[in-house]
């Protein structure tokens, strides 16, 4: 079932969040939409149980949708880049502005309005990003973004016209990409055409008054230690990704639509072409060597061919509640 094109659209991308954190994220996003008619799509990747639980919460009336439409989606592959691709190319309902929020981020009530205003400030601005307000490095990161520019994945906005261009060109993130937000930000700064346009930091506005809250950090346990170790490995993969993306966009100036389909192809191609640079990274950070080894193992991406499943929708009169069995 299609919905009328809204003024705003919101994508909440989630995977392993608790239902409590995800519910707070959804409620905050609906509040931040205010009087603008919006479609809020919750895209849950690789976790059908969470998608079903979220649908049950919606059915039980946990959220005040008002004039907005709320849809719960489930994607088969557990991968954020894949979820982003499916949202942009198969789910996105259109709209003047689209907001992207991580499933654990509780946006402030005025956050979307702040981002929208920054998008309206200049015709060449393709995206706007909020700044963090909590966490040990939040203050430093906020100051750096305000000074140098940047793009934060927890909450940002993209012009509807830019998403239309992405659809038309077939621009997709490589499956398995860890630093999805870095690539999205780079794409906007290159005006979605690195083969024709130069890097320009003015194409993404940093809204210092737009922010969000996140759940309190857990106390130190064996589980959090293991999680931190895994995060270090993912960050090392991200370092390799950044080099490979830079080679594709800034050095070779190739179109975004020619990015490899998977992160394995992206990084392995760069490693094979830039062996000395790769080994320099391995020596400086042995985690990068381990990440490169893991990427050589490959991954079965057959589930990425499965279309997103609409689990539940509710909200405005234009989209009466129904459940997909």
C-alpha positions in Angstrom: 0.0 0.0 0.0 1.4 3.4 -1.0 1.0 6.5 1.0 0.6 10.1 -0.3 3.8 12.0 -0.7 4.5 13.7 2.6 6.2 17.0 3.3 8.7 15.2 5.5 10.0 11.7 5.6 11.9 10.0 8.5 14.0 6.9 8.4 14.8 5.2 11.7 17.3 2.4 11.0 17.6 -0.2 13.8 18.9 -3.7 14.4 19.9 -4.7 17.9 18.2 -2.0 20.0 16.0 -2.9 23.0 12.3 -2.3 22.4 12.5 0.4 25.1 15.2 2.4 23.4 13.6 1.9 20.0 10.2 3.0 21.3 11.7 6.2 22.8 13.4 6.9 19.5 10.1 6.5 17.6 8.1 8.6 20.0 10.7 11.4 19.9 10.8 11.4 16.1 7.0 11.7 15.9 7.1 14.6 18.3 9.9 16.3 16.3 7.7 16.1 13.2 5.3 18.6 14.8 2.7 19.9 12.5 4.4 18.8 9.3 2.7 15.8 7.7 5.3 13.0 7.8 5.8 9.4 7.1 8.1 7.8 9.7 9.6 4.5 8.5 11.3 2.2 11.0 13.6 -0.1 9.1 14.8 -3.0 11.2 17.5 -5.0 9.6 18.2 -8.7 10.4 16.0 -8.8 13.5 12.5 -10.0 12.7 11.7 -10.5 16.4 12.3 -6.8 17.1 10.2 -5.9 14.1 7.3 -8.0 15.3 7.6 -6.6 18.8 7.7 -3.0 17.5 4.6 -3.8 15.4 2.8 -5.1 18.5 3.6 -1.8 20.3 2.2 0.2 17.5 -0.9 -1.9 17.4 -1.4 -1.5 21.1 -1.5 2.3 20.7 1.9 3.0 22.2 2.5 6.0 19.8 0.4 9.1 19.2 0.8 9.3 15.4 -1.6 12.3 14.9 -1.4 13.5 11.3 1.7 11.3 10.7 2.0 7.8 9.2 4.2 5.2 11.0 5.4 2.1 9.2 7.4 -0.8 10.6 9.6 -2.7 8.1 11.8 -5.8 8.4 14.8 -6.5 6.1 16.3 -10.0 5.9 20.0 -9.1 5.8 21.4 -7.8 9.0 23.3 -4.9 7.6 22.9 -1.1 7.9 24.2 -0.3 4.4 21.6 -2.7 3.0 18.9 -1.2 5.1 19.8 2.3 3.9 19.8 1.0 0.2 16.4 -0.5 0.7 15.0 2.6 2.3 16.3 5.0 -0.4 15.4 2.8 -3.4 12.3 0.9 -2.3 10.7 2.4 0.8 11.3 6.2 0.7 7.9 7.8 0.1 9.3 11.1 -1.2 9.1 14.5 0.5 10.9 17.8 0.6 13.2 16.7 3.4 14.2 13.3 4.7 15.6 12.8 8.2 17.8 9.8 9.1 18.0 8.7 12.8 19.7 5.7 14.5 17.4 3.5 16.4 18.7 4.4 19.8 18.9 8.2 19.3 16.1 10.2 21.0 16.0 13.4 19.0 15.1 16.7 20.7 11.7 18.1 20.0 13.0 21.0 17.8 15.8 19.0 16.1 14.1 18.4 12.8 13.1 22.0 12.5 16.7 23.1 13.2 18.0 20.9 10.4 15.3 22.0 8.0 16.2 25.6 8.6 19.8 25.0 7.8 18.8 23.2 4.6 16.8 26.3 3.6 19.7 28.7 4.3 21.4 28.1 1.0 20.3 26.6 -2.3 23.5 24.5 -2.7 23.1 22.7 0.7 22.3 19.1 0.1 22.4 17.9 3.7 22.4 19.0 7.3 23.7 17.3 10.3 23.1 17.6 14.0 25.8 17.5 16.7 26.1 15.1 19.7 25.3 16.2 23.2 26.2 13.2 25.3 29.1 10.9 25.6 32.7 11.3 26.6 33.8 12.8 23.3 30.6 14.8 22.5 32.0 18.2 23.4 35.2 17.7 21.4 33.3 16.3 18.4 30.7 19.1 18.5 33.4 21.8 18.5 35.3 20.1 15.7 32.2 19.8 13.5 31.3 23.4 14.0 34.8 24.4 13.2 35.7 22.1 10.3 32.4 20.6 9.1 31.3 17.0 9.3 28.4 14.6 9.0 27.0 12.6 12.0 25.1 9.4 11.5 22.9 9.5 14.6 20.8 12.3 13.1 21.0 14.1 9.8 18.8 15.4 7.0 19.0 15.1 3.2 17.2 17.2 0.6 14.5 15.2 -1.2 15.9 16.3 -4.5 19.2 14.6 -3.6 17.5 11.4 -2.8 15.7 11.5 -6.1 19.1 11.9 -7.8 20.4 8.9 -5.8 17.5 6.8 -7.0 17.9 8.0 -10.6 21.6 7.2 -10.7 21.3 4.0 -8.8 23.7 5.1 -6.1 24.0 2.4 -3.4 26.2 1.8 -0.4 28.5 -1.3 -0.7 26.9 -4.1 1.4 28.8 -4.6 4.7 30.1 -1.1 4.9 30.8 0.0 8.5 31.2 3.7 8.0 28.0 4.3 6.1 27.7 7.8 7.3 31.2 8.8 6.1 30.4 7.7 2.5 26.9 9.4 2.5 28.5 12.6 3.8 31.3 12.4 1.1 28.7 11.8 -1.6 26.8 15.0 -0.6 30.1 17.0 -0.4 30.9 15.9 -4.0 27.4 16.9 -5.1 26.7 13.2 -5.9 29.0 13.5 -8.9 32.8 13.3 -8.0 33.5 12.9 -11.7 32.3 16.4 -12.3 32.2 18.3 -8.9 34.9 19.2 -6.4 34.7 18.5 -2.7 32.9 21.4 -1.0 32.2 21.4 2.7 29.4 24.0 2.3 27.2 21.4 0.8 26.5 19.9 4.3 25.4 22.4 7.0 26.3 21.7 10.6 23.4 22.7 12.9 24.9 23.3 16.3 21.4 23.7 17.8 20.1 20.3 16.6 20.9 17.3 18.8 19.7 14.1 20.4 20.0 12.0 23.5 21.3 8.4 23.8 20.8 5.8 26.5 23.2 5.9 29.4 26.3 3.8 28.9 26.3 0.4 30.7 28.7 -0.3 33.6 31.9 -2.2 32.8 31.1 -5.9 32.4 32.6 -8.8 30.4 29.9 -8.2 27.8 30.8 -4.5 27.4 34.5 -5.4 27.2 33.8 -7.9 24.4 31.6 -5.3 22.6 34.3 -2.7 22.8 36.9 -5.1 21.3 34.5 -5.9 18.4 34.0 -2.1 18.0 37.8 -1.7 17.7 37.9 -4.3 14.9 35.0 -2.6 13.1 36.8 0.7 13.4 39.9 -0.8 11.8 37.7 -2.0 8.9 36.3 1.5 8.7 39.9 2.9 8.4 40.4 0.6 5.4 37.1 1.6 4.0 37.9 5.3 4.2 41.1 4.8 2.2 39.3 2.8 -0.5 36.5 5.3 -0.7 39.0 8.2 -1.0 40.7 6.4 -3.8 37.5 5.9 -5.7 36.0 9.4 -5.2 38.8 11.8 -4.6 41.8 10.2 -6.5 40.3 8.4 -9.4 37.1 10.6 -9.4 34.9 7.7 -10.4 31.0 8.0 -10.3 29.3 6.9 -7.1 27.2 4.5 -9.0 30.4 2.6 -9.9 31.2 1.7 -6.3 31.6 -2.0 -5.8 28.5 -3.8 -4.5 30.2 -5.1 -1.3 32.7 -3.8 1.1 34.8 -6.9 0.4 35.1 -5.9 -3.2 35.8 -2.2 -2.3 38.6 -2.8 0.2 40.1 -5.8 -1.5 40.4 -3.9 -4.7 42.2 -1.0 -2.9 44.5 -3.4 -1.0 45.6 -5.1 -4.3 46.2 -1.8 -6.0 47.9 0.0 -3.0 49.8 -2.8 -1.2 52.5 -0.5 0.2 49.9 1.9 1.7 47.9 -1.0 3.0 51.0 -2.5 4.8 51.8 0.9 6.2 48.3 0.8 7.9 48.8 -2.7 9.1 52.1 -1.8 10.8 50.6 1.2 12.5 47.5 -0.6 13.5 47.5 -4.5 13.6 43.7 -4.4 13.9 43.7 -3.3 10.2 45.6 -6.4 9.2 43.0 -8.6 11.0 40.2 -6.6 9.4 41.7 -7.1 5.9 42.0 -10.8 6.6 38.3 -11.0 7.7 37.2 -9.1 4.6 39.0 -11.7 2.4 36.7 -14.4 3.8 33.7 -12.9 2.1 30.1 -13.2 3.1 26.9 -14.7 1.7 24.7 -11.7 0.6 21.9 -13.8 -0.9 19.5 -12.4 1.7 20.1 -8.9 0.3 18.0 -9.9 -2.7 14.9 -10.2 -0.5 12.6 -7.1 -0.7 11.8 -5.3 2.6 8.7 -6.6 4.3 6.1 -4.2 5.6 5.1 -5.5 9.0 2.7 -2.8 10.2 1.5 0.6 9.4 -0.7 3.1 11.3 -1.5 6.8 11.5 -3.1 9.3 9.3 -6.5 8.8 7.7 -4.8 8.5 4.3 -3.0 5.3 5.6 -5.4 3.3 7.8 -3.9 0.8 10.2 -3.4 -2.7 8.8 -1.1 -5.6 9.3 0.7 -7.7 6.7 0.4 -11.4 7.7 
